[in-house]
Amino acid sequence: MTITSNAVRGRTDLCTAIENELSGLIDKRASAATAYGADFARLWALAGQNVLGGKFVRPLLLMETYDALHKHGPAEPHQRETAISIAAAIELLHYAFLLHDDVIDGDLVRRGHPNLIGSLLAEAGETARTDGADGARAGSGLHWAQTGGILMGDMLLAATHQAFARAELPHELRLRLLDLLEHTINETVAGEQLDVGLGDGIIAPDLQTILMMCGYKTATYTFELPLRAAATLAGADFAVENALATAGRHLGLAFQLQDDLLSTFGDPRRHGKDPFSDLREGKETAIIAHARTTTVWPDIEPFFGRPELSVGDGEHVRRHLSDCGAEVFVQGLIEEQLQAFNNQLTSTIPASVRNVLLDLAGQLEGRQS
């Protein structure tokens, strides 16, 4: 789908406004953090670098939906500023989840560059060499770095709640948004727990459980939260909010399934991830769920979840996954979710908002990262 030059300019302006709001939220806390020492302040400095480098998928979805719902004219400036502050807070929430996810998964890199944990680990190693700290406990650098990831994630969750709680909104509206935030955190945490349980073999890896995990872990906070928040802030009917949420769940699941396809079959030069990280980790995806039902699974299973998986063995597994139909099967699931998404775009959702959602759905086509 082609985005017009006006839409590009509008999106650029939105990104600038969101960046400015995020910078304010982070700079205020970074300044206060200096009172607790350089190491604590360093957490906020690294967080700022990472948060401001994102794509802003969630805040842009909120703001573009919010603006589209004001079909009879733009919102009052102070109302729009409040919406931008909530949109920026959702980006903080996103980064908090990423930090905790990186600790759980043991990841040190994101999009081809060191994440906050990877940066802290590298700095810890450099400090040890500079100070001659030969007596450092084995693994202390990684423990230090992952602790920083957990603590920074905790602080960003608190910062997100503060932004919601302090928004200049009527009391009932603020409570509605806080309830929505709590619902989102509950579902995302439940999804993360399912993800770990599936990966560790504690929860049976059937397809329905995997799809439920994807919905909780990705669709709720990436699509449902910004769409519901936009509808709430714009004063839309509850029927519109519910229709948007349902459309968002279908679209979110399609995006997550697409992510799994890219991680296994995509070009690592485009998506910036280890091409076999999901296989090494033993990540239970819809791809693997399908493969388990085929005759090739005995040829895949010995390599699945092997941390030391070689490139040759990884390519062997990938070929088997493709040959057994897993890739085509998941592409079919994506098409089903997109069809359900399109079916949800009824007259309940205003035409201006349908255009925002269709533009977002169009980004799935040819997506490589």
Salt bridges, closest charged atoms under 4 A:
GLU64 OE2 - ARG11 NE 2.68
ASP67 OD2 - ARG80 NH2 2.76
ASP101 OD1 - LYS217 NZ 3.30
ASP102 OD1 - ARG110 NH2 2.56
GLU123 OE2 - ARG42 NH2 2.53
GLU126 OE1 - ARG129 NH2 2.54
ASP154 OD1 - HIS100 NE2 3.23
GLU187 OE2 - HIS183 NE2 3.75
GLU192 OE1 - LYS217 NZ 3.53
ASP195 OD2 - LYS217 NZ 2.54
GLU224 OE2 - ARG228 NE 2.97
GLU224 OE2 - ARG249 NH1 3.47
GLU241 OE2 - ARG176 NH2 2.31
GLU241 OE2 - ARG228 NH1 2.86
ASP259 OD1 - ARG367 NH2 2.67
ASP260 OD1 - LYS283 NZ 3.52
ASP267 OD2 - ARG269 NH2 3.08
ASP274 OD2 - ARG280 NH1 2.46
GLU284 OE2 - ARG292 NH2 2.53
ASP313 OD2 - ARG306 NH1 3.62
ASP359 OD2 - ARG11 NH2 3.00
